[in-house]
């Protein structure tokens, strides 16, 4: 198991691709923290992770807010002790703009996904790389 006992944080892990990544990480033996804005969806995926035998936690957060992103990293590190892998999947959908990726031009796409860019800065800028992610971890 490649991820045996690794701590994996999956942003946007309460649905879609993030959910699939979280479940796969759990199947490979990882301890998984997921985050998303929808608590009901998060609770459901958390149940799936725990039913699969994973040590897992859900954190409700809107990662478009850099303060919440930094708090998320601190909370995950407080619970698990550190973070080995960050999968920055939050805000991957284009639904907020009401357009598909193929029809949105660059400016509209950036406006549709502001959290995608800010959340990455918040997670890295929140002290995660310097303090909380192990040197052999990935961000």
C-alpha positions as CSV (number, residue, x, y, z in Angstrom):
1,X,0.0,0.0,0.0
2,X,1.6,3.2,-1.2
3,X,-0.2,5.5,1.1
4,X,-0.2,3.3,4.2
5,X,-0.6,5.6,7.3
6,X,0.1,8.7,5.2
7,X,-2.1,11.7,6.1
8,X,-4.0,12.9,3.0
9,X,-6.0,16.1,2.8
10,X,-8.4,16.3,-0.1
11,X,-10.1,19.6,-0.7
12,X,-13.5,19.3,-2.4
13,X,-13.5,15.8,-1.1
14,X,-17.2,15.7,-0.4
15,X,-18.2,15.0,-4.0
16,X,-17.1,14.1,-7.5
17,X,-13.5,13.6,-8.3
18,X,-12.4,14.6,-4.7
19,X,-14.7,11.9,-3.3
20,X,-13.2,9.3,-5.6
21,X,-9.6,10.4,-4.7
22,X,-10.4,10.3,-1.0
23,X,-11.9,6.8,-1.3
24,X,-8.9,5.6,-3.3
25,X,-6.5,7.0,-0.7
26,X,-8.4,5.3,2.0
27,X,-8.3,2.0,0.1
28,X,-4.5,2.4,-0.1
29,X,-4.3,2.7,3.7
30,X,-4.2,6.5,4.1
31,X,-5.7,8.5,6.9
32,X,-8.0,11.0,5.1
33,X,-9.2,14.5,5.8
34,X,-11.8,15.9,3.4
35,X,-13.2,19.3,3.2
36,X,-16.1,21.0,1.4
37,X,-18.8,23.6,1.8
38,X,-21.7,21.1,2.0
39,X,-21.8,19.5,5.4
40,X,-24.4,16.9,4.5
41,X,-22.4,15.6,1.6
42,X,-19.2,15.7,3.7
43,X,-20.9,13.6,6.4
44,X,-22.0,11.1,3.8
45,X,-18.5,10.7,2.3
46,X,-17.0,10.6,5.8
47,X,-19.3,7.6,6.6
48,X,-18.1,5.9,3.4
49,X,-14.5,6.4,4.3
50,X,-15.1,5.1,7.9
51,X,-17.1,2.1,6.6
52,X,-14.0,1.3,4.4
53,X,-12.0,1.2,7.6
54,X,-10.1,4.5,7.2
55,X,-9.3,6.9,10.0
56,X,-11.0,10.0,8.5
57,X,-12.4,13.4,9.3
58,X,-14.6,16.0,7.5
59,X,-14.0,19.7,7.9
60,X,-16.6,22.2,6.6
61,X,-14.9,25.1,4.9
62,X,-15.1,27.6,2.0
63,X,-11.6,27.6,0.7
64,X,-12.3,30.8,-1.3
65,X,-11.6,32.5,2.0
66,X,-7.8,32.3,2.7
67,X,-8.5,32.5,6.4
68,X,-10.6,29.4,6.3
69,X,-8.0,27.6,4.3
70,X,-5.3,28.4,6.8
71,X,-7.6,27.3,9.7
72,X,-8.3,24.1,7.8
73,X,-4.6,23.2,7.6
74,X,-4.1,23.9,11.3
75,X,-7.1,21.8,12.2
76,X,-6.0,18.8,10.1
77,X,-2.5,19.0,11.6
78,X,-3.9,19.3,15.1
79,X,-6.0,16.1,14.6
80,X,-3.5,14.0,12.6
81,X,-0.2,15.6,13.7
82,X,1.0,16.5,10.2
83,X,0.0,16.4,6.5
84,X,1.8,14.2,4.0
85,X,-0.2,14.9,0.8
86,X,-2.5,17.7,-0.2
87,X,-4.9,17.2,-3.1
88,X,-6.2,20.7,-4.0
89,X,-9.4,19.8,-5.7
90,X,-11.8,22.4,-4.3
91,X,-13.7,24.5,-6.8
92,X,-12.9,22.2,-9.7
93,X,-16.4,22.5,-11.2
94,X,-17.5,25.3,-13.5
95,X,-21.1,25.2,-12.4
96,X,-21.0,28.5,-10.5
97,X,-20.6,30.5,-13.8
98,X,-23.5,28.5,-15.3
99,X,-21.2,27.5,-18.2
100,X,-19.3,24.5,-19.3
101,X,-15.5,24.7,-19.5
102,X,-15.6,24.6,-23.3
103,X,-17.8,27.7,-23.6
104,X,-16.3,29.9,-20.9
105,X,-13.5,32.2,-22.0
106,X,-10.5,32.8,-19.8
107,X,-11.8,35.8,-17.8
108,X,-15.1,34.1,-17.1
109,X,-13.3,30.9,-16.1
110,X,-11.1,32.8,-13.6
111,X,-14.2,34.6,-12.2
112,X,-16.0,31.2,-11.9
113,X,-13.2,29.7,-10.0
114,X,-11.6,32.3,-7.7
115,X,-11.5,29.9,-4.8
116,X,-9.3,27.5,-6.8
117,X,-6.5,30.0,-6.9
118,X,-6.9,31.5,-3.4
119,X,-7.4,28.2,-1.6
120,X,-4.0,27.0,-2.9
121,X,-2.3,30.1,-1.6
122,X,-4.2,29.8,1.7
123,X,-3.2,26.2,2.2
124,X,0.5,26.8,1.3
125,X,0.5,30.3,2.8
126,X,-1.1,29.1,6.0
127,X,2.2,27.6,7.2
128,X,1.5,24.2,5.7
129,X,4.7,23.7,3.8
130,X,7.0,25.3,6.3
131,X,5.5,23.9,9.5
132,X,2.9,21.2,8.9
133,X,3.7,19.2,5.8
134,X,6.5,16.7,6.3
135,X,9.6,17.3,4.2
136,X,8.8,14.2,2.1
137,X,5.2,15.3,1.7
138,X,3.6,16.7,-1.4
139,X,1.8,19.9,-1.9
